[in-house]
């Protein structure tokens, strides 16, 4: 893999809906996380067990504290693309 090459980060329909309904603080945290994913998609997150495979989850820090806000995403090596599938926020 070429160092320094940026990955494309895109949102599924559900991911876009989650971003649209996120609080201002959550949105800022997700957009900052998006920049990290574009640089190195495997640097954060853990493989999430699902039937298809390749789904990752990452718990975000929102407004300086670890929050119940997670990002679910898939990494497509062929396209060098990260698909943000969903944002999950808790209480």
MOPAC internal coordinates of N, CA, C and O (Angstrom, degrees):
PM7 1SCF
backbone

  N    0.0000 0     0.00 0     0.00 0    0    0    0
  C    1.4366 1     0.00 0     0.00 0    1    0    0
  C    1.5238 1   108.57 1     0.00 0    2    1    0
  O    1.2310 1   120.09 1   -43.03 1    3    2    1
  N    1.3068 1   117.42 1   136.97 1    3    2    1
  C    1.4497 1   122.08 1  -179.14 1    5    3    2
  C    1.5189 1   110.71 1   -77.68 1    6    5    3
  O    1.2310 1   120.47 1   -54.92 1    7    6    5
  N    1.3232 1   116.71 1   125.08 1    7    6    5
  C    1.4517 1   120.70 1   177.73 1    9    7    6
  C    1.5218 1   109.65 1   -67.64 1   10    9    7
  O    1.2310 1   120.32 1   -37.57 1   11   10    9
  N    1.3199 1   116.99 1   142.43 1   11   10    9
  C    1.4416 1   121.77 1   176.21 1   13   11   10
  C    1.5214 1   115.04 1    85.60 1   14   13   11
  O    1.2310 1   119.42 1   166.39 1   15   14   13
  N    1.3196 1   118.70 1   -13.61 1   15   14   13
  C    1.4625 1   120.62 1   178.36 1   17   15   14
  C    1.5271 1   108.78 1   -73.86 1   18   17   15
  O    1.2310 1   120.73 1   -52.11 1   19   18   17
  N    1.3214 1   116.21 1   127.89 1   19   18   17
  C    1.4673 1   121.02 1  -177.47 1   21   19   18
  C    1.5293 1   110.82 1   -80.21 1   22   21   19
  O    1.2310 1   121.22 1   -33.21 1   23   22   21
  N    1.3068 1   115.26 1   146.79 1   23   22   21
  C    1.4466 1   122.65 1   174.29 1   25   23   22
  C    1.5269 1   108.29 1   -94.13 1   26   25   23
  O    1.2310 1   120.59 1   -28.78 1   27   26   25
  N    1.3049 1   116.47 1   151.22 1   27   26   25
  C    1.4533 1   121.78 1   174.13 1   29   27   26
  C    1.5265 1   108.03 1   -82.95 1   30   29   27
  O    1.2310 1   120.21 1   -44.35 1   31   30   29
  N    1.3151 1   117.20 1   135.65 1   31   30   29
  C    1.4664 1   121.59 1   176.94 1   33   31   30
  C    1.5182 1   107.47 1  -117.76 1   34   33   31
  O    1.2310 1   120.74 1   -57.65 1   35   34   33
  N    1.3296 1   116.18 1   122.35 1   35   34   33
  C    1.4604 1   121.92 1  -179.34 1   37   35   34
  C    1.5323 1   108.74 1  -127.94 1   38   37   35
  O    1.2310 1   121.01 1   -17.46 1   39   38   37
  N    1.3239 1   115.68 1   162.54 1   39   38   37
  C    1.4584 1   121.75 1  -178.82 1   41   39   38
  C    1.5185 1   110.53 1  -115.72 1   42   41   39
  O    1.2310 1   120.88 1   -41.11 1   43   42   41
  N    1.3204 1   115.91 1   138.89 1   43   42   41
  C    1.4622 1   120.33 1   170.57 1   45   43   42
  C    1.5308 1   106.88 1   -73.72 1   46   45   43
  O    1.2310 1   120.63 1    -7.80 1   47   46   45
  N    1.3080 1   116.39 1   172.20 1   47   46   45
  C    1.4655 1   119.86 1   177.33 1   49   47   46
  C    1.5295 1   110.68 1   -59.06 1   50   49   47
  O    1.2310 1   120.69 1   138.30 1   51   50   49
  N    1.3209 1   116.29 1   -41.70 1   51   50   49
  C    1.4654 1   120.91 1   178.68 1   53   51   50
  C    1.5248 1   110.61 1   -66.18 1   54   53   51
  O    1.2310 1   120.58 1   140.22 1   55   54   53
  N    1.3227 1   116.50 1   -39.78 1   55   54   53
  C    1.4613 1   120.61 1   177.85 1   57   55   54
  C    1.5149 1   111.94 1   -62.91 1   58   57   55
  O    1.2310 1   120.37 1   137.76 1   59   58   57
  N    1.3406 1   116.90 1   -42.24 1   59   58   57
  C    1.4710 1   120.95 1   177.55 1   61   59   58
  C    1.5222 1   110.75 1   -64.22 1   62   61   59
  O    1.2310 1   120.37 1   139.91 1   63   62   61
  N    1.3175 1   116.90 1   -40.09 1   63   62   61
  C    1.4684 1   120.44 1   178.83 1   65   63   62
  C    1.5255 1   110.27 1   -64.04 1   66   65   63
  O    1.2310 1   120.51 1   139.68 1   67   66   65
  N    1.3275 1   116.63 1   -40.32 1   67   66   65
  C    1.4615 1   120.22 1   177.88 1   69   67   66
  C    1.5142 1   112.15 1   -63.78 1   70   69   67
  O    1.2310 1   120.64 1   139.58 1   71   70   69
  N    1.3191 1   116.38 1   -40.42 1   71   70   69
  C    1.4624 1   120.45 1   178.72 1   73   71   70
  C    1.5255 1   110.41 1   -66.85 1   74   73   71
  O    1.2310 1   120.30 1   142.04 1   75   74   73
  N    1.3228 1   117.04 1   -37.96 1   75   74   73
  C    1.4674 1   121.53 1  -179.35 1   77   75   74
  C    1.5229 1   112.08 1   -66.49 1   78   77   75
  O    1.2310 1   120.08 1   149.30 1   79   78   77
  N    1.3227 1   117.46 1   -30.70 1   79   78   77
  C    1.4672 1   120.62 1  -177.71 1   81   79   78
  C    1.5258 1   113.43 1   -99.82 1   82   81   79
  O    1.2310 1   120.46 1  -179.36 1   83   82   81
  N    1.3230 1   116.72 1     0.64 1   83   82   81
  C    1.4713 1   120.53 1  -179.63 1   85   83   82
  C    1.5262 1   110.35 1   -70.87 1   86   85   83
  O    1.2310 1   121.02 1   -25.19 1   87   86   85
  N    1.3218 1   115.65 1   154.81 1   87   86   85
  C    1.4560 1   119.33 1   174.19 1   89   87   86
  C    1.5324 1   108.16 1   -69.27 1   90   89   87
  O    1.2310 1   120.64 1   -13.49 1   91   90   89
  N    1.3034 1   116.38 1   166.51 1   91   90   89
  C    1.4662 1   120.76 1   178.79 1   93   91   90
  C    1.5202 1   110.87 1   -57.98 1   94   93   91
  O    1.2310 1   120.26 1   137.45 1   95   94   93
  N    1.3301 1   117.11 1   -42.55 1   95   94   93
  C    1.4711 1   121.10 1   179.37 1   97   95   94
  C    1.5224 1   111.82 1   -66.12 1   98   97   95
  O    1.2310 1   120.45 1   137.34 1   99   98   97
  N    1.3377 1   116.74 1   -42.66 1   99   98   97
  C    1.4655 1   120.27 1   178.40 1  101   99   98
  C    1.5252 1   110.63 1   -63.97 1  102  101   99
  O    1.2310 1   120.38 1   136.84 1  103  102  101
  N    1.3280 1   116.88 1   -43.16 1  103  102  101
  C    1.4612 1   120.94 1   179.99 1  105  103  102
  C    1.5233 1   110.72 1   -59.78 1  106  105  103
  O    1.2310 1   120.31 1   136.41 1  107  106  105
  N    1.3251 1   117.01 1   -43.59 1  107  106  105
  C    1.4683 1   120.79 1   178.65 1  109  107  106
  C    1.5243 1   110.80 1   -61.78 1  110  109  107
  O    1.2310 1   120.54 1   139.05 1  111  110  109
  N    1.3358 1   116.56 1   -40.95 1  111  110  109
  C    1.4683 1   120.68 1   179.84 1  113  111  110
  C    1.5329 1   110.75 1   -66.38 1  114  113  111
  O    1.2310 1   120.14 1   139.23 1  115  114  113
  N    1.3243 1   117.35 1   -40.77 1  115  114  113
  C    1.4670 1   121.20 1   179.99 1  117  115  114
  C    1.5281 1   110.33 1   -66.59 1  118  117  115
  O    1.2310 1   119.90 1   137.79 1  119  118  117
  N    1.3236 1   117.79 1   -42.21 1  119  118  117
  C    1.4694 1   120.60 1   179.97 1  121  119  118
  C    1.5239 1   110.96 1   -66.51 1  122  121  119
  O    1.2310 1   119.99 1   143.66 1  123  122  121
  N    1.3219 1   117.63 1   -36.34 1  123  122  121
  C    1.4690 1   120.47 1   175.11 1  125  123  122
  C    1.5280 1   109.98 1   -65.78 1  126  125  123
  O    1.2310 1   120.55 1   139.43 1  127  126  125
  N    1.3338 1   116.55 1   -40.57 1  127  126  125
  C    1.4635 1   121.38 1   178.12 1  129  127  126
  C    1.5256 1   110.43 1   -64.57 1  130  129  127
  O    1.2310 1   120.54 1   142.65 1  131  130  129
  N    1.3372 1   116.57 1   -37.35 1  131  130  129
  C    1.4684 1   121.32 1   178.02 1  133  131  130
  C    1.5356 1   110.21 1   -57.39 1  134  133  131
  O    1.2310 1   120.22 1   138.77 1  135  134  133
  N    1.3109 1   117.18 1   -41.23 1  135  134  133
  C    1.4656 1   121.12 1   178.69 1  137  135  134
  C    1.5302 1   110.93 1   -63.79 1  138  137  135
  O    1.2310 1   120.32 1   140.88 1  139  138  137
  N    1.3359 1   116.99 1   -39.12 1  139  138  137
  C    1.4678 1   120.75 1   176.97 1  141  139  138
  C    1.5280 1   110.91 1   -63.80 1  142  141  139
  O    1.2310 1   120.99 1   137.25 1  143  142  141
  N    1.3346 1   115.72 1   -42.75 1  143  142  141
  C    1.4692 1   120.08 1   179.40 1  145  143  142
  C    1.5238 1   111.24 1   -62.65 1  146  145  143
  O    1.2310 1   120.06 1   142.00 1  147  146  145
  N    1.3252 1   117.49 1   -38.00 1  147  146  145
  C    1.4560 1   121.21 1  -179.53 1  149  147  146
  C    1.5267 1   111.27 1   -64.72 1  150  149  147
  O    1.2310 1   120.43 1   151.30 1  151  150  149
  N    1.3301 1   116.78 1   -28.70 1  151  150  149
  C    1.4622 1   120.58 1   179.29 1  153  151  150
  C    1.5200 1   111.99 1   -84.66 1  154  153  151
  O    1.2310 1   120.36 1   137.01 1  155  154  153
  N    1.3251 1   116.91 1   -42.99 1  155  154  153
  C    1.4693 1   120.93 1  -177.73 1  157  155  154
  C    1.5316 1   109.03 1  -158.19 1  158  157  155
  O    1.2310 1   120.01 1   -83.30 1  159  158  157
  N    1.3310 1   117.59 1    96.70 1  159  158  157
  C    1.4631 1   120.54 1  -174.75 1  161  159  158
  C    1.5281 1   115.29 1   -66.14 1  162  161  159
  O    1.2310 1   120.12 1   162.45 1  163  162  161
  N    1.3264 1   117.37 1   -17.55 1  163  162  161
  C    1.4624 1   119.37 1  -179.12 1  165  163  162
  C    1.5270 1   112.47 1   -97.50 1  166  165  163
  O    1.2310 1   120.01 1  -176.86 1  167  166  165
  N    1.3284 1   117.59 1     3.14 1  167  166  165
  C    1.4646 1   120.18 1  -175.94 1  169  167  166
  C    1.5222 1   112.74 1   -75.81 1  170  169  167
  O    1.2310 1   120.05 1   158.36 1  171  170  169
  N    1.3174 1   117.51 1   -21.64 1  171  170  169
  C    1.4568 1   121.81 1   179.78 1  173  171  170
  C    1.5153 1   108.58 1  -133.59 1  174  173  171
  O    1.2310 1   121.24 1   -17.69 1  175  174  173
  N    1.2827 1   115.23 1   162.31 1  175  174  173
  C    1.4530 1   119.13 1   175.92 1  177  175  174
  C    1.5157 1   112.90 1    89.86 1  178  177  175
  O    1.2310 1   122.02 1   -17.65 1  179  178  177
  N    1.3081 1   113.75 1   162.35 1  179  178  177
  C    1.4611 1   122.22 1   179.40 1  181  179  178
  C    1.5186 1   108.30 1  -127.55 1  182  181  179
  O    1.2310 1   121.14 1   -31.78 1  183  182  181
  N    1.3083 1   115.43 1   148.22 1  183  182  181
  C    1.4602 1   120.33 1   176.71 1  185  183  182
  C    1.5226 1   108.51 1   -63.77 1  186  185  183
  O    1.2310 1   120.98 1   -51.02 1  187  186  185
  N    1.3137 1   115.73 1   128.98 1  187  186  185
  C    1.4583 1   122.55 1  -177.78 1  189  187  186
  C    1.5247 1   108.04 1  -103.08 1  190  189  187
  O    1.2310 1   120.02 1   -51.57 1  191  190  189
  N    1.3258 1   117.56 1   128.43 1  191  190  189
  C    1.4672 1   119.04 1  -177.27 1  193  191  190
  C    1.5345 1   111.80 1   -72.06 1  194  193  191
  O    1.2310 1   120.91 1   -67.69 1  195  194  193
  N    1.3123 1   115.86 1   112.31 1  195  194  193
  C    1.4547 1   120.69 1   174.48 1  197  195  194
  C    1.5242 1   108.48 1  -138.38 1  198  197  195
  O    1.2310 1   120.06 1    -9.29 1  199  198  197
  N    1.3043 1   117.50 1   170.71 1  199  198  197
  C    1.4675 1   120.75 1  -175.06 1  201  199  198
  C    1.5179 1   113.45 1   -69.69 1  202  201  199
  O    1.2310 1   119.73 1   146.31 1  203  202  201
  N    1.3055 1   118.11 1   -33.69 1  203  202  201
  C    1.4561 1   121.14 1  -177.44 1  205  203  202
  C    1.5241 1   110.77 1   -79.53 1  206  205  203
  O    1.2310 1   120.64 1   141.43 1  207  206  205
  N    1.3274 1   116.39 1   -38.57 1  207  206  205
  C    1.4582 1   121.43 1  -178.24 1  209  207  206
  C    1.5155 1   111.71 1    91.67 1  210  209  207
  O    1.2310 1   121.21 1   -21.72 1  211  210  209
  N    1.3105 1   115.29 1   158.28 1  211  210  209
  C    1.4562 1   120.44 1   177.31 1  213  211  210
  C    1.5105 1   115.24 1    81.78 1  214  213  211
  O    1.2310 1   119.77 1  -168.76 1  215  214  213
  N    1.3223 1   118.04 1    11.24 1  215  214  213
  C    1.4588 1   121.42 1   178.76 1  217  215  214
  C    1.5249 1   108.33 1   -93.61 1  218  217  215
  O    1.2310 1   120.73 1   -48.69 1  219  218  217
  N    1.3137 1   116.20 1   131.31 1  219  218  217
  C    1.4631 1   121.90 1   179.26 1  221  219  218
  C    1.5106 1   109.52 1  -115.17 1  222  221  219
  O    1.2310 1   120.70 1   -26.43 1  223  222  221
  N    1.3147 1   116.26 1   153.57 1  223  222  221
  C    1.4527 1   121.61 1   174.87 1  225  223  222
  C    1.5228 1   108.94 1  -130.37 1  226  225  223
  O    1.2310 1   121.07 1   -37.63 1  227  226  225
  N    1.3112 1   115.56 1   142.37 1  227  226  225
  C    1.4574 1   121.16 1   178.83 1  229  227  226
  C    1.5182 1   109.10 1  -136.99 1  230  229  227
  O    1.2310 1   120.57 1   -50.66 1  231  230  229
  N    1.3174 1   116.52 1   129.34 1  231  230  229
  C    1.4547 1   122.67 1   176.17 1  233  231  230
  C    1.5193 1   107.42 1   -88.04 1  234  233  231
  O    1.2310 1   120.20 1   -51.68 1  235  234  233
  N    1.3262 1   117.23 1   128.32 1  235  234  233
  C    1.4533 1   121.81 1  -173.86 1  237  235  234
  C    1.5225 1   113.00 1   -98.13 1  238  237  235
  O    1.2310 1   121.56 1   -25.69 1  239  238  237
  N    1.3148 1   114.61 1   154.31 1  239  238  237
  C    1.4620 1   121.96 1   169.22 1  241  239  238
  C    1.5181 1   106.13 1   -92.72 1  242  241  239
  O    1.2310 1   120.49 1   -56.52 1  243  242  241
  N    1.3240 1   116.67 1   123.48 1  243  242  241
  C    1.4636 1   122.22 1  -178.66 1  245  243  242
  C    1.5155 1   107.80 1  -117.92 1  246  245  243
  O    1.2310 1   120.68 1   -55.65 1  247  246  245
  N    1.3191 1   116.30 1   124.35 1  247  246  245
  C    1.4680 1   123.11 1   179.25 1  249  247  246
  C    1.5314 1   110.91 1    54.45 1  250  249  247
  O    1.2310 1   120.84 1  -139.62 1  251  250  249
  N    1.3339 1   115.99 1    40.38 1  251  250  249
  C    1.4594 1   120.61 1   175.44 1  253  251  250
  C    1.5138 1   115.90 1    82.28 1  254  253  251
  O    1.2310 1   119.65 1  -176.94 1  255  254  253
  N    1.3234 1   118.28 1     3.06 1  255  254  253
  C    1.4632 1   120.36 1   178.95 1  257  255  254
  C    1.5172 1   110.05 1  -132.15 1  258  257  255
  O    1.2310 1   120.85 1   -32.53 1  259  258  257
  N    1.3225 1   115.98 1   147.47 1  259  258  257
  C    1.4559 1   120.64 1   176.48 1  261  259  258
  C    1.5285 1   107.42 1   -67.07 1  262  261  259
  O    1.2310 1   120.49 1   -54.86 1  263  262  261
  N    1.3003 1   116.66 1   125.14 1  263  262  261
  C    1.4642 1   121.39 1  -174.14 1  265  263  262
  C    1.5203 1   110.22 1  -120.74 1  266  265  263
  O    1.2310 1   121.22 1   -10.18 1  267  266  265
  N    1.3132 1   115.27 1   169.82 1  267  266  265
  C    1.4598 1   120.70 1   176.17 1  269  267  266
  C    1.5217 1   109.06 1   -84.79 1  270  269  267
  O    1.2310 1   120.67 1  -127.83 1  271  270  269
  N    1.3072 1   116.32 1    52.17 1  271  270  269
  C    1.4561 1   121.89 1   177.10 1  273  271  270
  C    1.5132 1   107.54 1  -121.44 1  274  273  271
  O    1.2310 1   120.75 1   -61.21 1  275  274  273
  N    1.3155 1   116.17 1   118.79 1  275  274  273
  C    1.4613 1   121.48 1  -178.94 1  277  275  274
  C    1.5189 1   110.08 1  -121.74 1  278  277  275
  O    1.2310 1   121.63 1   -29.13 1  279  278  277
  N    1.3103 1   114.48 1   150.87 1  279  278  277
  C    1.4594 1   121.88 1   174.59 1  281  279  278
  C    1.5196 1   107.25 1  -115.05 1  282  281  279
  O    1.2310 1   120.66 1   -51.45 1  283  282  281
  N    1.3234 1   116.35 1   128.55 1  283  282  281
  C    1.4679 1   121.91 1   173.88 1  285  283  282
  C    1.5212 1   106.67 1  -103.60 1  286  285  283
  O    1.2310 1   120.64 1   -49.97 1  287  286  285
  N    1.3396 1   116.37 1   130.03 1  287  286  285
  C    1.4645 1   119.35 1  -177.63 1  289  287  286
  C    1.5140 1   111.29 1  -147.98 1  290  289  287
  O    1.2310 1   121.29 1   -22.69 1  291  290  289
  N    1.3316 1   115.14 1   157.31 1  291  290  289
  C    1.4658 1   123.38 1   176.64 1  293  291  290
  C    1.5212 1   108.58 1  -118.18 1  294  293  291
  O    1.2310 1   121.12 1   -33.62 1  295  294  293
  N    1.3221 1   115.46 1   146.38 1  295  294  293
  C    1.4544 1   121.63 1   178.38 1  297  295  294
  C    1.5278 1   108.35 1  -111.06 1  298  297  295
  O    1.2310 1   120.79 1   -55.08 1  299  298  297
  N    1.3289 1   116.10 1   124.92 1  299  298  297
  C    1.4612 1   122.00 1   177.79 1  301  299  298
  C    1.5218 1   107.50 1  -109.62 1  302  301  299
  O    1.2310 1   121.06 1   -77.75 1  303  302  301
  N    1.3317 1   115.59 1   102.25 1  303  302  301
  C    1.4695 1   122.04 1  -177.96 1  305  303  302
  C    1.5278 1   111.89 1   -61.62 1  306  305  303
  O    1.2310 1   120.28 1   140.14 1  307  306  305
  N    1.3153 1   117.06 1   -39.86 1  307  306  305
  C    1.4599 1   121.28 1  -176.36 1  309  307  306
  C    1.5266 1   111.47 1   -62.64 1  310  309  307
  O    1.2310 1   120.62 1   135.41 1  311  310  309
  N    1.3075 1   116.41 1   -44.59 1  311  310  309
  C    1.4690 1   121.14 1  -178.90 1  313  311  310
  C    1.5193 1   113.09 1   -88.72 1  314  313  311
  O    1.2310 1   120.41 1   172.10 1  315  314  313
  N    1.3437 1   116.82 1    -7.90 1  315  314  313
  C    1.4735 1   122.34 1  -171.65 1  317  315  314
  C    1.5274 1   108.65 1    51.95 1  318  317  315
  O    1.2310 1   122.33 1  -126.84 1  319  318  317
  N    1.3387 1   113.15 1    53.16 1  319  318  317
  C    1.4523 1   120.45 1  -174.72 1  321  319  318
  C    1.5195 1   110.10 1  -131.56 1  322  321  319
  O    1.2310 1   121.00 1   -38.99 1  323  322  321
  N    1.3247 1   115.69 1   141.01 1  323  322  321
  C    1.4549 1   122.50 1   173.93 1  325  323  322
  C    1.5246 1   106.63 1  -112.91 1  326  325  323
  O    1.2310 1   120.59 1   -55.90 1  327  326  325
  N    1.3274 1   116.47 1   124.10 1  327  326  325
  C    1.4547 1   121.72 1   179.57 1  329  327  326
  C    1.5158 1   108.47 1  -103.99 1  330  329  327
  O    1.2310 1   120.43 1   -64.85 1  331  330  329
  N    1.3244 1   116.78 1   115.15 1  331  330  329
  C    1.4700 1   120.44 1   174.45 1  333  331  330
  C    1.5229 1   106.00 1   -81.34 1  334  333  331
  O    1.2310 1   121.82 1   -68.22 1  335  334  333
  N    1.3320 1   114.12 1   111.78 1  335  334  333
  C    1.4529 1   121.23 1  -173.32 1  337  335  334
  C    1.5242 1   111.16 1   -83.70 1  338  337  335
  O    1.2310 1   120.21 1   136.75 1  339  338  337
  N    1.3250 1   117.20 1   -43.25 1  339  338  337
  C    1.4670 1   119.78 1  -176.35 1  341  339  338
  C    1.5200 1   110.56 1  -159.80 1  342  341  339
  O    1.2310 1   121.71 1   -23.94 1  343  342  341
  N    1.3223 1   114.33 1   156.06 1  343  342  341
  C    1.4578 1   122.83 1   170.57 1  345  343  342
  C    1.5222 1   106.25 1  -115.08 1  346  345  343
  O    1.2310 1   120.69 1   -47.42 1  347  346  345
  N    1.3059 1   116.28 1   132.58 1  347  346  345
  C    1.4506 1   121.43 1  -177.92 1  349  347  346
  C    1.5164 1   108.39 1  -122.09 1  350  349  347
  O    1.2310 1   120.63 1   -59.10 1  351  350  349
  N    1.3379 1   116.40 1   120.90 1  351  350  349
  C    1.4674 1   120.80 1   179.33 1  353  351  350
  C    1.5111 1   109.12 1  -117.62 1  354  353  351
  O    1.2310 1   121.22 1   -39.64 1  355  354  353
  N    1.3035 1   115.26 1   140.36 1  355  354  353
  C    1.4540 1   120.88 1   178.52 1  357  355  354
  C    1.5273 1   110.89 1  -103.58 1  358  357  355
  O    1.2310 1   121.36 1    13.50 1  359  358  357
  N    1.3119 1   115.00 1  -166.50 1  359  358  357
  C    1.4731 1   119.45 1  -177.00 1  361  359  358
  C    1.5141 1   112.89 1   -65.66 1  362  361  359
  O    1.2310 1   120.10 1   180.00 1  363  362  361

